[in-house]
Structure formats: C-alpha cells, structure tokens
Amino acid sequence: MALVEIKVILDFMCPWSFIGLRSMQLARERFASQLNFAVEFVPFEYDAPGKYPSEGTDWVEYCNSFGPAKAKFLLEEKLPRAFAIGKELGIEFRLDRRIVHTVDVNTALLVAQRHHVAERFAELTLAAHFEQLEDPNDTKALASRLEALNVAPDELLEALKDPEKEARNWERTQEVRPSLRSGVPQFEIRCGGADLCAEAVGGPTSPTYFEELVFSSPRYFEEIFEKCLSLPEL
C-alpha cells in the first residue's frame, strides 16, 4: 500500500489543534485498508515565554485581554463555533480551562515521538486538558501517560531536566512560524511528492466549501486521501 506522510504542527493550547487531529483520525479510518500512514508532530508554542504566570490564565480573561471588540468575537462567535464543531466530533470543550505555556508537554511529545507513540499521546493529552481541565505540564500525569504507552518515565524526567528545553522550544516555534499558511494547526500531507494540503481548498477547521455552513472537516482529509489513491505513481 502507498505511504501517506502526515506532518502535524500542533499547539496544545489550541482547540482547533484538537479538532484537526480528531478529524484527521476519523477520515483515516476509512482508508486504513488502502493506505499506510506515518504521522510526525512538531509542537508549537503560540505565545512568547513569560506571558503566562505559572498557574496559567483563565480562558475568558485571556480573550478579554485582546480588548472589547476581539473579545466579543472570540467569546460570542469563534469559541462557540469551535465548541459546536467539537461536539460533532465527540469533543466536550470546557470554557473554564486555563491557558499555560507548553514547554514541558511539548518536551514530552518529542519523547513520545522517539518511541512512535506521539499521536496517541497527543490525543490523550489534548482530551485531558480541554475536557478534564488537566494541567498539560503536570509531570506525574505526563509520566503516567507515557508509561501506559510503554515509555519509561525516567526518559521524560531526564528530558525535563534539560536547562535548554525552553530555548529549544521557542527556537523550534520560530523556525516553523514562517512556513505556516494560516496558523496552527497545520497539516502537511504527502504521497511521494508535494504537500497536498497546500493545494487543497478550505481547511480541516473550517466549513466545507461545497456545503454552505455545514461543517465536515473529516471530509477535507477524506478528499486528500482519495487523491493519494488516485495518483498515477501509486
């Protein structure tokens, strides 16, 4: 079967990252017997170090920090739309979560990736944060999750001791930022050639272009996977 390489630039603080990942997974189920999939993650830190206190910032307070006009858009339009889309995908978002920096959870994701369990780790961590209000940087929770995925907790603890982890986290974000088409999440899907997402109409976190006001982000990925099947070289 043809190999489909998927690169996901993901922000653990972004509800759209959770929506995009879940949508990709649902679409992929249809093609599990026709295509081989390899998924790679690049963790992304949206805000510069030092913006949030150690205990994080309330989500509503964060929205209000942008001023009345943007706060109104975020709280009355954008987030309700994200929550409604999430519900269609089986995600129960909660507005009472707190926004934090993601240095430690990003470090843990890279550890998981070395052991080929990054996707499951990301999925579980996003759900724990957005649905259960878990601090995504909780060391015990991260270690326990990795251990359940057969990754030794000591490897995570060693990575978290690295004094350069924060600098590397921000450098990685700065390296990726110029390549973003419209923010995170960003998916790059290749079937032996160019990124098919760069050529696709619409996106995984927006209403479909052919069904006005109807959301179907799994279909966005399904169309790309269909194209992978139809490529002549495959």
C-alpha positions, 0 to 999 in steps of 0.5 A: 500500500502507498505511504501517506506522510502526515506532518502535524504542527500542533499547539496544545493550547489550541482547540482547533489543534484538537479538532484537526487531529480528531478529524484527521483520525476519523477520515483515516479510518476509512482508508486504513485498508488502502493506505499506510500512514506515518504521522510526525508532530512538531509542537508549537508554542503560540505565545512568547515565554513569560506571558503566562504566570505559572498557574496559567490564565483563565480562558475568558480573561485571556480573550478579554485581554485582546480588548472589547471588540476581539473579545466579543468575537472570540467569546460570542462567535469563534469559541462557540463555533469551535465548541459546536464543531467539537461536539460533532466530533465527540469533543466536550470543550470546557470554557473554564480551562486555563491557558499555560505555556507548553514547554514541558508537554511539548518536551514530552511529545518529542519523547513520545515521538522517539518511541512512535507513540506521539499521536496517541499521546497527543490525543490523550493529552489534548482530551485531558486538558480541554475536557478534564481541565488537566494541567498539560505540564503536570509531570506525574500525569505526563509520566503516567501517560507515557508509561501506559504507552510503554515509555519509561518515565525516567526518559521524560524526567531526564528530558525535563531536566534539560536547562535548554528545553525552553530555548529549544522550544521557542527556537523550534516555534520560530523556525516553523512560524514562517512556513505556516499558511494560516496558523496552527494547526497545520497539516502537511500531507504527502504521497511521494511528492508535494504537500497536498494540503497546500493545494487543497481548498478550505481547511480541516477547521473550517466549513466545507466549501461545497456545503454552505455552513455545514461543517465536515472537516473529516471530509477535507482529509477524506478528499486528500486521501482519495487523491493519494489513491488516485495518483498515477505513481501509486 
